[in-house]
């Protein structure tokens, strides 16, 4: 069988699609929104109106497209699944191949601030000994990994695809993995699959393959973790609604969001605010341009529907099942960078039953979108972990 060959890819949205988007934005019909200054009912209407005005009058997609194309993009097809990825070769004596995996509502672009420092540490004030070959794929059915036209692709299947991408397509015999949100579970599944060829895994959210997140034994919290149950309880209301609809009837929501860019923005931006470490002010973390670029990537690629289905696929019949009889489920060296305002927090004692925990860092700040919110903290934690595995 011929080895799958990646083809160079360039980000380009046709002018007709940009014109269609503009027309839809100009015809936006605003819903009534009263008594919602504190966002208690969801996204605030005045904020959304300001975002749409910025989108129409000041936002320049082509400028962001140009920045994306400063990276080397590729596409390849594996098991009839289109895969887009960015590749940045490391500059150093022995770069470690490292695959970075995003979540929802992230995109590959959320890693843009960590790609350079990880691949070329010397150019960013670091040690060239810490260099990585950085591979950043888009999850199947997300953005440029499209169109996805087959079912059954959740995080477990994605881990197997990434393993093929790294070893079969890119030719690495050993590699490492890092991720957050769904990317954390993909990363954990890679660590379960490949004890013989996976150097180690690093997660910016605790993704544990065989953990019941609804029944975390909080009595096992250390003194340093004593307020975690309260933190998680505060976040529960911010994650309940999307988990319910994405898991049970994602296609119904997809029809609405596919037809309205403003509706899509509302659904995504509310999560970027609620899940980041911004104390209710999303622009402390993400500019309006940042938010619109994330929404635009989903809009222009028409992938919001397949991104929502990733939940159904991951938690339905295609959910993770162990393929190796190992304990813990992730036996490779594992590191966790704990973002204090993340949606998921798991006590270290619990984590150690599910993964081979070698590094555990409670970061001073940061929310769910770690590489986008706190790129310097994430870069340093990744470097420090793999420095130990390099024998330094």
RODO-2510 file (C-alpha; in nm, 4 decimals, decimal comma):
residues 392
     n   res          X          Y          Z
     1     x     0,0000     0,0000     0,0000
     2     x     0,1372     0,3412    -0,0970
     3     x     0,2394     0,5718     0,1831
     4     x    -0,0091     0,8608     0,2213
     5     x     0,1529     1,1781     0,0928
     6     x     0,0649     1,5172     0,2428
     7     x    -0,0056     1,7960    -0,0045
     8     x     0,0797     2,1615     0,0618
     9     x    -0,2253     2,3678     0,1478
    10     x    -0,2898     2,7408     0,1473
    11     x    -0,5637     2,9146     0,3429
    12     x    -0,7878     3,1078     0,1053
    13     x    -1,1551     3,1992     0,1342
    14     x    -1,3178     3,2877    -0,2000
    15     x    -1,4293     3,6478    -0,2375
    16     x    -1,7860     3,5345    -0,3043
    17     x    -1,7956     3,3708     0,0413
    18     x    -1,6774     3,6917     0,2063
    19     x    -1,9450     3,8865     0,0197
    20     x    -2,2133     3,6395     0,1271
    21     x    -2,1003     3,6686     0,4884
    22     x    -2,1172     4,0473     0,4746
    23     x    -2,4693     4,0381     0,3375
    24     x    -2,5818     3,8047     0,6153
    25     x    -2,4228     4,0260     0,8819
    26     x    -2,5965     4,3342     0,7425
    27     x    -2,9343     4,1562     0,7611
    28     x    -2,8851     4,0473     1,1220
    29     x    -3,2086     4,0536     1,3219
    30     x    -3,1302     4,1174     1,6872
    31     x    -3,3203     3,9313     1,9574
    32     x    -3,4690     4,1296     2,2437
    33     x    -3,2368     4,1253     2,5430
    34     x    -3,3426     4,2931     2,8674
    35     x    -3,2231     4,2458     3,2239
    36     x    -2,9074     4,0788     3,0945
    37     x    -2,6313     4,3270     3,1708
    38     x    -2,4577     4,0609     3,3801
    39     x    -2,4958     3,7915     3,1096
    40     x    -2,7165     3,5844     3,3400
    41     x    -2,9317     3,4733     3,0449
    42     x    -2,6364     3,4090     2,8139
    43     x    -2,4500     3,6305     2,5683
    44     x    -2,5186     4,0015     2,6207
    45     x    -2,6923     4,1648     2,3219
    46     x    -2,5035     4,4947     2,3384
    47     x    -2,1717     4,3111     2,3317
    48     x    -2,2867     4,1037     2,0357
    49     x    -2,4006     4,4162     1,8501
    50     x    -2,0591     4,5736     1,9049
    51     x    -1,8882     4,2590     1,7795
    52     x    -2,1035     4,2539     1,4634
    53     x    -2,0325     4,6211     1,4015
    54     x    -1,6594     4,5524     1,4336
    55     x    -1,6932     4,2529     1,2012
    56     x    -1,8601     4,4686     0,9359
    57     x    -1,6578     4,7891     0,9654
    58     x    -1,3101     4,7089     1,0963
    59     x    -1,2323     4,3388     1,0767
    60     x    -1,0063     4,2297     0,7880
    61     x    -1,0175     3,8544     0,7217
    62     x    -0,7495     3,8806     0,4532
    63     x    -0,5001     4,0191     0,7060
    64     x    -0,5534     3,7201     0,9342
    65     x    -0,5470     3,4825     0,6397
    66     x    -0,2069     3,6263     0,5465
    67     x    -0,0759     3,5589     0,8978
    68     x    -0,2020     3,2008     0,8856
    69     x    -0,0201     3,1466     0,5583
    70     x     0,3100     3,2379     0,7215
    71     x     0,2904     2,8814     0,8562
    72     x     0,3402     2,5689     0,6451
    73     x     0,0053     2,3953     0,5987
    74     x    -0,0587     2,0484     0,4619
    75     x    -0,3493     1,8136     0,4031
    76     x    -0,3574     1,4356     0,3836
    77     x    -0,6340     1,1757     0,3740
    78     x    -0,6236     0,8862     0,6213
    79     x    -0,8963     0,6200     0,6359
    80     x    -1,1162     0,8480     0,4258
    81     x    -1,0756     1,1269     0,6817
    82     x    -0,9302     1,4580     0,5556
    83     x    -0,6613     1,5869     0,7902
    84     x    -0,5161     1,9378     0,7868
    85     x    -0,2016     2,0111     0,9825
    86     x     0,0657     2,2737     1,0330
    87     x     0,4282     2,1601     1,0457
    88     x     0,7154     2,3645     1,1870
    89     x     1,0524     2,1907     1,1937
    90     x     1,2570     2,2504     1,5059
    91     x     1,5824     2,4437     1,5119
    92     x     1,8124     2,2695     1,7560
    93     x     2,0458     1,9707     1,7869
    94     x     1,7741     1,7082     1,8497
    95     x     1,4146     1,8330     1,8151
    96     x     1,1480     1,6073     1,9659
    97     x     0,8474     1,5523     1,7366
    98     x     0,5462     1,6952     1,9209
    99     x     0,1820     1,6848     1,8112
   100     x    -0,0413     1,9566     1,9627
   101     x    -0,4172     1,8948     1,9678
   102     x    -0,6856     2,1573     2,0217
   103     x    -1,0429     2,1254     2,1482
   104     x    -1,3814     2,2967     2,1003
   105     x    -1,4414     2,5814     2,0370
   106     x    -1,0737     2,6070     1,9613
   107     x    -0,8938     2,5775     1,6294
   108     x    -0,5343     2,5053     1,5313
   109     x    -0,4873     2,8853     1,5379
   110     x    -0,5106     2,8873     1,9182
   111     x    -0,1578     2,7411     1,9188
   112     x    -0,0107     3,0214     1,7090
   113     x     0,1742     3,1817     2,0010
   114     x     0,3439     2,8584     2,1131
   115     x     0,4526     2,7162     1,7761
   116     x     0,7526     2,9464     1,7298
   117     x     0,8898     2,9244     2,0864
   118     x     0,8586     2,5450     2,0880
   119     x     1,0154     2,4971     1,7455
   120     x     1,2854     2,7637     1,7687
   121     x     1,3521     2,8354     2,1359
   122     x     1,6760     3,0225     2,0719
   123     x     1,4913     3,2827     1,8616
   124     x     1,2594     3,3380     2,1594
   125     x     1,5194     3,3651     2,4315
   126     x     1,5401     2,9939     2,5090
   127     x     1,7821     2,7042     2,4803
   128     x     1,8041     2,5331     2,1376
   129     x     1,8362     2,2026     2,3258
   130     x     1,4619     2,2384     2,4014
   131     x     1,3528     2,2417     2,0364
   132     x     1,0567     2,0452     1,8988
   133     x     0,9318     1,9543     1,5548
   134     x     0,5824     2,0983     1,6035
   135     x     0,2812     1,9378     1,4335
   136     x    -0,0588     2,1028     1,4827
   137     x    -0,3502     1,9165     1,3200
   138     x    -0,7101     2,0297     1,3025
   139     x    -0,9415     1,7766     1,4650
   140     x    -1,1415     1,5711     1,2119
   141     x    -1,4432     1,7718     1,1007
   142     x    -1,2957     2,0970     1,2338
   143     x    -1,2008     2,3867     1,0070
   144     x    -0,9678     2,2641     0,7304
   145     x    -0,9900     1,8946     0,8245
   146     x    -1,3017     1,8853     0,6124
   147     x    -1,5391     1,7944     0,4699
   148     x    -1,5818     1,5012     0,7071
   149     x    -1,8319     1,2645     0,5471
   150     x    -1,8048     0,9527     0,7626
   151     x    -1,9311     0,8745     1,1109
   152     x    -1,7542     0,7185     1,4070
   153     x    -1,4706     0,9706     1,4429
   154     x    -1,4371     1,0823     1,8032
   155     x    -1,1327     1,1377     2,0218
   156     x    -1,0340     0,7697     2,0352
   157     x    -1,0360     0,7354     1,6567
   158     x    -0,8515     1,0662     1,6292
   159     x    -0,5703     0,9335     1,8492
   160     x    -0,5221     0,6432     1,6083
   161     x    -0,5231     0,8848     1,3141
   162     x    -0,2633     1,1082     1,4803
   163     x    -0,0474     0,8023     1,5441
   164     x    -0,0573     0,7263     1,1707
   165     x     0,0064     1,0900     1,0862
   166     x     0,3170     1,1078     1,3036
   167     x     0,4636     0,7680     1,2189
   168     x     0,3378     0,6701     0,8744
   169     x     0,2985     1,0084     0,7063
   170     x     0,5742     1,2122     0,8734
   171     x     0,8069     0,9191     0,9414
   172     x     0,8800     0,9697     1,3114
   173     x     0,9688     0,6528     1,5022
   174     x     0,9040     0,8168     1,8402
   175     x     0,7096     1,1304     1,9257
   176     x     0,5376     1,3220     2,2054
   177     x     0,1890     1,4698     2,2409
   178     x     0,0251     1,7694     2,4079
   179     x    -0,3320     1,8979     2,4202
   180     x    -0,6219     2,0572     2,6032
   181     x    -1,0001     2,0034     2,6080
   182     x    -1,0738     1,7259     2,3531
   183     x    -0,7047     1,7495     2,2727
   184     x    -0,6253     1,6324     2,6260
   185     x    -0,8287     1,3164     2,5737
   186     x    -0,6750     1,2616     2,2297
   187     x    -0,3342     1,3033     2,3939
   188     x    -0,4202     1,0604     2,6734
   189     x    -0,5447     0,8058     2,4186
   190     x    -0,2151     0,8417     2,2300
   191     x    -0,0346     0,7719     2,5564
   192     x    -0,2467     0,4596     2,6036
   193     x    -0,1849     0,3371     2,2490
   194     x     0,1851     0,3866     2,2163
   195     x     0,3923     0,2991     2,5207
   196     x     0,6637     0,1673     2,2900
   197     x     0,6909     0,4777     2,0711
   198     x     0,5375     0,7688     2,2648
   199     x     0,8006     0,9621     2,4585
   200     x     0,5533     1,1294     2,6895
   201     x     0,2325     1,3308     2,7032
   202     x     0,1546     1,6765     2,8394
   203     x    -0,1986     1,8037     2,9038
   204     x    -0,3275     2,1497     2,9851
   205     x    -0,6502     1,9911     3,1107
   206     x    -0,6828     1,6618     3,2924
   207     x    -0,7990     1,4158     3,0275
   208     x    -0,8384     1,0757     3,1956
   209     x    -0,9656     0,7910     2,9816
   210     x    -1,1274     0,5736     3,2484
   211     x    -1,2407     0,8389     3,4968
   212     x    -1,6046     0,9107     3,5794
   213     x    -1,5975     1,2915     3,5906
   214     x    -1,9427     1,2973     3,7516
   215     x    -1,8131     1,1096     4,0563
   216     x    -1,4750     1,2620     4,1383
   217     x    -1,3782     1,1761     4,4988
   218     x    -1,3194     1,5297     4,6219
   219     x    -1,2227     1,4031     4,9665
   220     x    -0,8874     1,3164     4,8097
   221     x    -0,7995     1,6826     4,7488
   222     x    -0,4729     1,7968     4,8970
   223     x    -0,4633     2,1188     5,1031
   224     x    -0,3494     2,3003     4,7900
   225     x    -0,6561     2,1686     4,6066
   226     x    -0,9139     2,2247     4,8799
   227     x    -1,1130     2,4890     4,6866
   228     x    -1,1297     2,2858     4,3661
   229     x    -1,4778     2,1382     4,4276
   230     x    -1,6130     2,4932     4,4601
   231     x    -1,4295     2,6036     4,1448
   232     x    -1,5676     2,3121     3,9449
   233     x    -1,9179     2,3725     4,0795
   234     x    -1,9010     2,7342     3,9567
   235     x    -1,8017     2,6134     3,6107
   236     x    -2,0734     2,3489     3,5884
   237     x    -2,3435     2,5930     3,4804
   238     x    -2,1154     2,7167     3,2020
   239     x    -2,0664     2,3725     3,0500
   240     x    -2,4000     2,1975     3,1045
   241     x    -2,5904     2,3386     2,8072
   242     x    -2,3373     2,2728     2,5339
   243     x    -2,2585     1,9243     2,6666
   244     x    -2,6264     1,8315     2,6564
   245     x    -2,7008     1,9463     2,3025
   246     x    -2,3660     1,8507     2,1473
   247     x    -2,3881     1,5029     2,2942
   248     x    -2,7536     1,4282     2,2251
   249     x    -2,8741     1,6239     1,9199
   250     x    -2,5866     1,8168     1,7609
   251     x    -2,7380     1,8151     1,4145
   252     x    -3,0429     2,0134     1,5249
   253     x    -2,8209     2,2952     1,6516
   254     x    -2,6005     2,2670     1,3429
   255     x    -2,8844     2,3734     1,1131
   256     x    -2,9304     2,6952     1,3105
   257     x    -2,5617     2,7845     1,3390
   258     x    -2,4811     2,6950     0,9789
   259     x    -2,7394     2,9470     0,8615
   260     x    -2,6459     3,2437     1,0806
   261     x    -2,2951     3,3822     1,1346
   262     x    -2,4244     3,5965     1,4228
   263     x    -2,5850     3,2934     1,5853
   264     x    -2,2603     3,1042     1,5419
   265     x    -2,0689     3,3930     1,6997
   266     x    -2,3082     3,3996     1,9953
   267     x    -2,2657     3,0265     2,0609
   268     x    -1,8866     3,0337     2,0386
   269     x    -1,8090     3,3697     2,2016
   270     x    -2,0218     3,2980     2,5088
   271     x    -1,8010     2,9932     2,5702
   272     x    -1,4800     3,1836     2,5140
   273     x    -1,5924     3,4275     2,7845
   274     x    -1,7307     3,1724     3,0314
   275     x    -1,4369     2,9331     3,0095
   276     x    -1,1416     3,1720     3,0035
   277     x    -0,9703     3,3405     3,2977
   278     x    -1,1199     3,6815     3,2235
   279     x    -1,3418     3,7602     3,5246
   280     x    -1,6347     3,8269     3,2927
   281     x    -1,4459     4,0570     3,0535
   282     x    -1,3653     3,8409     2,7524
   283     x    -1,1582     4,1162     2,5900
   284     x    -0,9047     4,0810     2,8706
   285     x    -0,8100     3,7551     2,7012
   286     x    -0,9283     3,7801     2,3410
   287     x    -0,9606     4,0854     2,1208
   288     x    -1,2664     4,1250     1,9002
   289     x    -1,0423     4,0290     1,6075
   290     x    -0,9390     3,7108     1,7895
   291     x    -1,2997     3,6148     1,8566
   292     x    -1,4142     3,6895     1,5031
   293     x    -1,1256     3,4935     1,3531
   294     x    -1,2242     3,1847     1,5517
   295     x    -1,5861     3,2190     1,4411
   296     x    -1,4803     3,2886     1,0819
   297     x    -1,2717     2,9731     1,0642
   298     x    -1,5752     2,7639     1,1527
   299     x    -1,8043     2,9707     0,9294
   300     x    -1,5965     2,9756     0,6119
   301     x    -1,5187     2,6034     0,6328
   302     x    -1,8815     2,5101     0,7131
   303     x    -1,7652     2,2798     0,9896
   304     x    -1,9652     2,3813     1,2931
   305     x    -2,1929     2,0788     1,2434
   306     x    -1,9160     1,8213     1,2258
   307     x    -1,7339     1,9874     1,5159
   308     x    -2,0477     1,9479     1,7285
   309     x    -2,0821     1,5850     1,6248
   310     x    -1,7371     1,5165     1,7717
   311     x    -1,9117     1,5111     2,1114
   312     x    -2,1732     1,2572     1,9997
   313     x    -1,9075     1,0380     1,8428
   314     x    -1,6765     1,0564     2,1443
   315     x    -1,9454     0,9823     2,4009
   316     x    -2,1667     0,7475     2,1981
   317     x    -2,1023     0,4049     2,0459
   318     x    -1,7519     0,5027     1,9290
   319     x    -1,6401     0,6055     2,2782
   320     x    -1,2980     0,5059     2,4067
   321     x    -1,2321     0,1440     2,4921
   322     x    -0,8984     0,0140     2,6184
   323     x    -0,6908    -0,1657     2,3586
   324     x    -0,4108    -0,2640     2,5968
   325     x    -0,4214    -0,4273     2,9401
   326     x    -0,2176    -0,1681     3,1266
   327     x    -0,2445     0,0144     3,4570
   328     x    -0,2613     0,3053     3,4733
   329     x    -0,4474     0,3511     3,1459
   330     x    -0,1796     0,5989     3,0334
   331     x     0,1489     0,4316     3,1269
   332     x     0,3836     0,6726     2,9495
   333     x     0,5354     0,9645     3,1424
   334     x     0,2623     1,2258     3,1813
   335     x     0,2598     1,5931     3,2770
   336     x    -0,0297     1,8160     3,3728
   337     x    -0,0334     2,1951     3,3670
   338     x    -0,3312     2,2894     3,5833
   339     x    -0,5018     2,6115     3,4754
   340     x    -0,6866     2,7418     3,7837
   341     x    -0,9914     2,8673     3,5909
   342     x    -1,0276     2,5617     3,3667
   343     x    -1,3583     2,3744     3,3409
   344     x    -1,2149     2,0476     3,4707
   345     x    -0,9989     2,0012     3,7788
   346     x    -0,9015     1,6596     3,9158
   347     x    -0,7079     1,6004     4,2392
   348     x    -0,3558     1,4731     4,1881
   349     x    -0,4183     1,1599     4,3953
   350     x    -0,6999     1,0684     4,1598
   351     x    -0,4954     1,1548     3,8515
   352     x    -0,2178     0,9218     3,9640
   353     x    -0,4532     0,6233     3,9409
   354     x    -0,5242     0,7001     3,5750
   355     x    -0,1908     0,8221     3,4397
   356     x     0,1812     0,7910     3,5067
   357     x     0,2102     1,1406     3,6546
   358     x     0,5682     1,2666     3,6425
   359     x     0,5066     1,6425     3,6509
   360     x     0,2190     1,8323     3,8124
   361     x     0,2178     2,2111     3,7835
   362     x    -0,0530     2,4356     3,9248
   363     x    -0,0169     2,7477     3,7131
   364     x    -0,0761     3,0916     3,8692
   365     x    -0,3432     3,1928     3,6158
   366     x    -0,5221     3,0831     3,3013
   367     x    -0,8460     2,9258     3,1900
   368     x    -0,9647     2,6645     2,9445
   369     x    -0,7767     2,7982     2,6408
   370     x    -0,4301     2,7655     2,7909
   371     x    -0,2051     2,8012     2,4832
   372     x    -0,4018     3,1065     2,3678
   373     x    -0,4398     3,2640     2,7130
   374     x    -0,1021     3,1891     2,8700
   375     x     0,1332     3,0751     2,5928
   376     x     0,4514     3,1548     2,7857
   377     x     0,3431     2,9471     3,0864
   378     x     0,2451     2,6531     2,8668
   379     x     0,5688     2,6695     2,6651
   380     x     0,7845     2,6720     2,9767
   381     x     0,5943     2,3821     3,1337
   382     x     0,6224     2,1732     2,8164
   383     x     0,9935     2,2476     2,7868
   384     x     1,0574     2,1628     3,1524
   385     x     0,8790     1,8277     3,1292
   386     x     1,0467     1,7059     2,8139
   387     x     1,3818     1,8367     2,9343
   388     x     1,3694     1,5682     3,2026
   389     x     1,2823     1,3034     2,9429
   390     x     1,5761     1,4139     2,7286
   391     x     1,7956     1,3286     3,0288
   392     x     1,8920     1,6894     3,1001
***
